[in-house]
């Protein structure tokens, strides 16, 4: 299947197999096992405007600002429009800075453009998880504040 065919898929379920979804969920759980931070992956089919603005809206809709240490991160991808964004709450953003997000996004986008969506999303989860574990190590009383499930919106 060519790159153009890959981006023309009509349903979100066509982009990630059940094994791909399981790998992403496993990466999220493994990353969150080392940090008090929270990670979510959200997939849209379309994003006509700025993907960072869309990610911020999804971040709020998913209640991700309610984490105790403001250390939630959303990995957002609009598949048909080839748009991608990372959105970190103020706690993590203040510690890693804009260059971290830009460099990671470039690596993930490269994976996605090579038709390796699941690998790119896992790369993002693992890299962000490593930074969260440094800046927000898991505490004895830590609890999972947000769902780990991948969220989808078909527009």
Number of C-alpha atoms within 10 A of each C-alpha: 6 8 11 9 8 16 16 12 14 13 14 17 12 9 20 15 12 10 10 16 18 15 16 27 19 15 21 25 18 14 23 24 19 17 23 27 31 28 26 23 22 18 19 21 22 17 19 9 10 11 21 15 13 19 25 19 12 18 22 11 10 16 13 23 17 14 17 11 15 18 24 27 27 24 22 26 27 24 23 18 16 15 19 23 24 20 22 26 20 15 19 21 17 11 14 15 12 10 9 14 17 12 10 17 19 13 13 22 20 13 17 20 14 13 17 15 20 21 16 22 25 21 19 25 26 18 14 26 27 17 18 27 17 12 17 19 17 17 11 7 6 12 13 14 15 16 12 18 16 16 14 16 13 12 8
